[in-house]
Amino acid sequence: MAMGLWAASGGCAALAVAAGLGARRRRLRRDPDAVGWIDWPTVQMVALIGLAVTVGLIFKR
């Protein structure tokens, strides 16, 4: 069970980093009016919440 939670927390951390890079790429693009279809800050926040929950569950044991 703990290994699965560690894997989930690693996945959430990787997703949060990828979302941060996506938000940076979106912020620095040449055409700021171009609309993207992924809201990167929301994805990053959900991934960070998931990371906090899984790490909390790991250390609760």
The first five atom37 places (N, CA, C, CB, O) and aatype in JSON, in Angstrom:
{
  "aatype": [12, 0, 12, 7, 10, 17, 0, 0, 15, 7, 7, 4, 0, 0, 10, 0, 19, 0, 0, 7, 10, 7, 0, 1, 1, 1, 1, 10, 1, 1, 3, 14, 3, 0, 19, 7, 17, 9, 3, 17, 14, 16, 19, 5, 12, 19, 0, 10, 9, 7, 10, 0, 19, 16, 19, 7, 10, 9, 13, 11, 1],
  "atom_mask": [
    [1, 1, 1, 1, 1],
    [1, 1, 1, 1, 1],
    [1, 1, 1, 1, 1],
    [1, 1, 1, 0, 1],
    [1, 1, 1, 1, 1],
    [1, 1, 1, 1, 1],
    [1, 1, 1, 1, 1],
    [1, 1, 1, 1, 1],
    [1, 1, 1, 1, 1],
    [1, 1, 1, 0, 1],
    [1, 1, 1, 0, 1],
    [1, 1, 1, 1, 1],
    [1, 1, 1, 1, 1],
    [1, 1, 1, 1, 1],
    [1, 1, 1, 1, 1],
    [1, 1, 1, 1, 1],
    [1, 1, 1, 1, 1],
    [1, 1, 1, 1, 1],
    [1, 1, 1, 1, 1],
    [1, 1, 1, 0, 1],
    [1, 1, 1, 1, 1],
    [1, 1, 1, 0, 1],
    [1, 1, 1, 1, 1],
    [1, 1, 1, 1, 1],
    [1, 1, 1, 1, 1],
    [1, 1, 1, 1, 1],
    [1, 1, 1, 1, 1],
    [1, 1, 1, 1, 1],
    [1, 1, 1, 1, 1],
    [1, 1, 1, 1, 1],
    [1, 1, 1, 1, 1],
    [1, 1, 1, 1, 1],
    [1, 1, 1, 1, 1],
    [1, 1, 1, 1, 1],
    [1, 1, 1, 1, 1],
    [1, 1, 1, 0, 1],
    [1, 1, 1, 1, 1],
    [1, 1, 1, 1, 1],
    [1, 1, 1, 1, 1],
    [1, 1, 1, 1, 1],
    [1, 1, 1, 1, 1],
    [1, 1, 1, 1, 1],
    [1, 1, 1, 1, 1],
    [1, 1, 1, 1, 1],
    [1, 1, 1, 1, 1],
    [1, 1, 1, 1, 1],
    [1, 1, 1, 1, 1],
    [1, 1, 1, 1, 1],
    [1, 1, 1, 1, 1],
    [1, 1, 1, 0, 1],
    [1, 1, 1, 1, 1],
    [1, 1, 1, 1, 1],
    [1, 1, 1, 1, 1],
    [1, 1, 1, 1, 1],
    [1, 1, 1, 1, 1],
    [1, 1, 1, 0, 1],
    [1, 1, 1, 1, 1],
    [1, 1, 1, 1, 1],
    [1, 1, 1, 1, 1],
    [1, 1, 1, 1, 1],
    [1, 1, 1, 1, 1]
  ],
  "atom_positions": [
    [[0.82, -1.2, 0.0], [0.0, 0.0, 0.0], [0.87, 1.26, 0.0], [-0.94, 0.0, 1.21], [0.58, 2.22, -0.72]],
    [[1.91, 1.26, 0.81], [2.76, 2.45, 0.9], [3.49, 2.7, -0.42], [3.77, 2.31, 2.05], [3.7, 3.85, -0.81]],
    [[3.89, 1.63, -1.09], [4.58, 1.83, -2.37], [3.65, 2.47, -3.41], [5.11, 0.49, -2.9], [4.08, 3.3, -4.21]],
    [[2.38, 2.09, -3.37], [1.41, 2.69, -4.28], [1.2, 4.17, -3.99], [0.0, 0.0, 0.0], [1.04, 4.98, -4.9]],
    [[1.2, 4.51, -2.7], [1.06, 5.92, -2.33], [2.29, 6.72, -2.71], [0.79, 6.06, -0.83], [2.18, 7.87, -3.14]],
    [[3.47, 6.11, -2.57], [4.69, 6.81, -3.0], [4.67, 7.03, -4.51], [5.95, 6.01, -2.6], [5.09, 8.09, -4.99]],
    [[4.19, 6.04, -5.25], [4.1, 6.19, -6.7], [3.09, 7.27, -7.08], [3.7, 4.85, -7.35], [3.33, 8.06, -7.99]],
    [[1.97, 7.31, -6.37], [0.95, 8.33, -6.64], [1.49, 9.72, -6.31], [-0.33, 8.05, -5.83], [1.23, 10.68, -7.04]],
    [[2.23, 9.83, -5.21], [2.78, 11.14, -4.86], [3.85, 11.57, -5.87], [3.37, 11.11, -3.43], [3.96, 12.76, -6.19]],
    [[4.63, 10.64, -6.36], [5.6, 10.96, -7.41], [4.92, 11.4, -8.69], [0.0, 0.0, 0.0], [5.39, 12.33, -9.35]],
    [[3.83, 10.75, -9.04], [3.07, 11.15, -10.21], [2.46, 12.53, -10.06], [0.0, 0.0, 0.0], [2.45, 13.32, -11.0]],
    [[1.94, 12.81, -8.87], [1.37, 14.14, -8.62], [2.46, 15.21, -8.67], [0.67, 14.17, -7.25], [2.23, 16.3, -9.2]],
    [[3.63, 14.91, -8.14], [4.73, 15.88, -8.18], [5.18, 16.13, -9.62], [5.91, 15.38, -7.33], [5.44, 17.27, -10.01]],
    [[5.27, 15.06, -10.41], [5.67, 15.22, -11.81], [4.63, 16.01, -12.59], [5.89, 13.84, -12.46], [4.97, 16.83, -13.44]],
    [[3.35, 15.76, -12.3], [2.29, 16.49, -12.97], [2.31, 17.97, -12.59], [0.93, 15.88, -12.64], [2.05, 18.83, -13.43]],
    [[2.6, 18.27, -11.32], [2.68, 19.66, -10.87], [3.83, 20.4, -11.56], [2.85, 19.73, -9.35], [3.69, 21.56, -11.95]],
    [[4.95, 19.72, -11.71], [6.1, 20.35, -12.41], [5.77, 20.56, -13.88], [7.37, 19.47, -12.27], [6.07, 21.62, -14.43]],
    [[5.15, 19.57, -14.51], [4.78, 19.71, -15.92], [3.76, 20.83, -16.11], [4.22, 18.38, -16.45], [3.83, 21.57, -17.1]],
    [[2.82, 20.96, -15.18], [1.83, 22.04, -15.28], [2.5, 23.4, -15.08], [0.71, 21.83, -14.25], [2.12, 24.37, -15.73]],
    [[3.48, 23.47, -14.2], [4.22, 24.71, -14.02], [4.97, 25.1, -15.27], [0.0, 0.0, 0.0], [5.01, 26.27, -15.64]],
    [[5.55, 24.12, -15.93], [6.25, 24.41, -17.19], [5.27, 24.81, -18.29], [7.05, 23.18, -17.65], [5.57, 25.67, -19.12]],
    [[4.08, 24.19, -18.29], [3.07, 24.57, -19.27], [2.57, 25.99, -19.05], [0.0, 0.0, 0.0], [2.34, 26.73, -20.01]],
    [[2.4, 26.37, -17.79], [1.97, 27.74, -17.49], [3.06, 28.74, -17.87], [1.63, 27.88, -15.99], [2.75, 29.82, -18.38]],
    [[4.31, 28.39, -17.64], [5.41, 29.28, -18.02], [5.46, 29.45, -19.53], [6.76, 28.73, -17.49], [5.63, 30.56, -20.03]],
    [[5.31, 28.34, -20.24], [5.32, 28.39, -21.71], [4.18, 29.26, -22.22], [5.23, 26.97, -22.3], [4.34, 30.03, -23.17]],
    [[3.02, 29.11, -21.6], [1.86, 29.9, -22.01], [2.08, 31.39, -21.73], [0.6, 29.41, -21.3], [1.69, 32.23, -22.53]],
    [[2.69, 31.7, -20.6], [2.92, 33.09, -20.21], [3.93, 33.78, -21.12], [3.4, 33.14, -18.77], [3.83, 34.98, -21.35]],
    [[4.91, 33.03, -21.63], [5.98, 33.61, -22.41], [5.79, 33.54, -23.92], [7.26, 32.95, -22.06], [6.69, 33.92, -24.67]],
    [[4.64, 33.06, -24.39], [4.47, 32.93, -25.84], [4.31, 34.29, -26.51], [3.26, 32.04, -26.15], [3.97, 35.28, -25.87]],
    [[4.55, 34.31, -27.8], [4.54, 35.57, -28.56], [3.15, 36.16, -28.7], [5.13, 35.36, -29.93], [2.98, 37.38, -28.62]],
    [[2.15, 35.32, -28.9], [0.78, 35.8, -29.09], [-0.01, 35.57, -27.79], [0.1, 35.08, -30.3], [-0.56, 34.48, -27.6]],
    [[-0.08, 36.56, -26.92], [-0.76, 36.36, -25.63], [-2.26, 36.19, -25.76], [-0.47, 37.51, -24.72], [-2.92, 35.75, -24.82]],
    [[-2.83, 36.54, -26.92], [-4.27, 36.4, -27.11], [-4.67, 35.01, -27.6], [-4.76, 37.43, -28.09], [-5.86, 34.7, -27.68]],
    [[-3.7, 34.18, -27.93], [-4.02, 32.82, -28.36], [-4.58, 32.05, -27.16], [-2.75, 32.1, -28.94], [-4.0, 32.03, -26.07]],
    [[-5.71, 31.42, -27.39], [-6.39, 30.74, -26.3], [-5.94, 29.29, -26.24], [-7.93, 30.83, -26.47], [-5.96, 28.58, -27.24]],
    [[-5.54, 28.86, -25.05], [-5.21, 27.46, -24.84], [-6.41, 26.73, -24.27], [0.0, 0.0, 0.0], [-7.33, 27.37, -23.76]],
    [[-6.42, 25.43, -24.35], [-7.57, 24.69, -23.85], [-7.31, 24.0, -22.52], [-7.99, 23.67, -24.86], [-8.21, 23.38, -21.97]],
    [[-6.09, 24.11, -21.99], [-5.78, 23.54, -20.67], [-5.47, 24.69, -19.73], [-4.58, 22.53, -20.74], [-4.62, 25.54, -20.02]],
    [[-6.15, 24.71, -18.58], [-5.91, 25.74, -17.57], [-4.8, 25.21, -16.65], [-7.24, 26.08, -16.76], [-5.07, 24.51, -15.67]],
    [[-3.56, 25.55, -16.98], [-2.41, 24.99, -16.28], [-2.36, 25.31, -14.79], [-1.16, 25.48, -16.92], [-2.0, 24.42, -14.01]],
    [[-2.7, 26.51, -14.35], [-2.67, 26.76, -12.9], [-3.64, 25.87, -12.13], [-2.99, 28.21, -12.63], [-3.34, 25.45, -11.01]],
    [[-4.81, 25.58, -12.71], [-5.75, 24.68, -12.04], [-5.21, 23.26, -11.99], [-7.12, 24.7, -12.76], [-5.33, 22.58, -10.97]],
    [[-4.61, 22.81, -13.06], [-4.01, 21.47, -13.07], [-2.91, 21.39, -12.03], [-3.45, 21.13, -14.48], [-2.8, 20.39, -11.32]],
    [[-2.09, 22.43, -11.93], [-1.01, 22.43, -10.95], [-1.56, 22.42, -9.53], [-0.11, 23.65, -11.16], [-1.03, 21.71, -8.67]],
    [[-2.62, 23.18, -9.27], [-3.18, 23.22, -7.92], [-3.78, 21.86, -7.53], [-4.24, 24.32, -7.83], [-3.6, 21.41, -6.4]],
    [[-4.49, 21.23, -8.45], [-5.07, 19.92, -8.17], [-3.97, 18.89, -7.93], [-5.98, 19.47, -9.33], [-4.09, 18.04, -7.04]],
    [[-2.89, 18.97, -8.69], [-1.78, 18.03, -8.5], [-1.1, 18.27, -7.15], [-0.75, 18.18, -9.64], [-0.71, 17.31, -6.48]],
    [[-0.95, 19.52, -6.75], [-0.34, 19.8, -5.45], [-1.24, 19.36, -4.29], [-0.03, 21.29, -5.33], [-0.74, 18.9, -3.27]],
    [[-2.54, 19.51, -4.45], [-3.47, 19.01, -3.42], [-3.38, 17.49, -3.34], [-4.92, 19.46, -3.72], [-3.35, 16.92, -2.25]],
    [[-3.34, 16.83, -4.5], [-3.18, 15.38, -4.51], [-1.87, 14.94, -3.88], [0.0, 0.0, 0.0], [-1.83, 13.94, -3.17]],
    [[-0.81, 15.7, -4.13], [0.48, 15.4, -3.51], [0.4, 15.54, -1.99], [1.57, 16.33, -4.07], [0.92, 14.69, -1.27]],
    [[-0.24, 16.59, -1.52], [-0.36, 16.8, -0.07], [-1.18, 15.68, 0.57], [-1.0, 18.16, 0.22], [-0.85, 15.22, 1.66]],
    [[-2.24, 15.26, -0.08], [-3.08, 14.19, 0.47], [-2.32, 12.87, 0.52], [-4.36, 14.02, -0.37], [-2.35, 12.17, 1.53]],
    [[-1.64, 12.53, -0.57], [-0.92, 11.25, -0.57], [0.24, 11.24, 0.42], [-0.4, 10.93, -1.96], [0.48, 10.23, 1.09]],
    [[0.97, 12.33, 0.52], [2.06, 12.39, 1.5], [1.49, 12.34, 2.92], [2.91, 13.68, 1.3], [2.07, 11.71, 3.81]],
    [[0.37, 13.01, 3.13], [-0.28, 12.92, 4.43], [-0.68, 11.51, 4.78], [0.0, 0.0, 0.0], [-0.52, 11.09, 5.93]],
    [[-1.2, 10.77, 3.81], [-1.58, 9.39, 4.06], [-0.37, 8.49, 4.3], [-2.38, 8.85, 2.89], [-0.43, 7.55, 5.09]],
    [[0.73, 8.8, 3.63], [1.96, 8.01, 3.84], [2.46, 8.19, 5.27], [3.06, 8.43, 2.83], [2.79, 7.21, 5.94]],
    [[2.52, 9.43, 5.74], [3.07, 9.68, 7.06], [2.08, 9.43, 8.18], [3.56, 11.1, 7.14], [2.47, 9.41, 9.35]],
    [[0.82, 9.23, 7.85], [-0.16, 8.88, 8.87], [0.06, 7.47, 9.39], [-1.58, 9.03, 8.31], [-0.26, 7.16, 10.54]],
    [[0.61, 6.61, 8.54], [0.81, 5.21, 8.93], [1.93, 5.06, 9.9], [1.07, 4.36, 7.72], [2.24, 3.94, 10.32]]
  ]
}
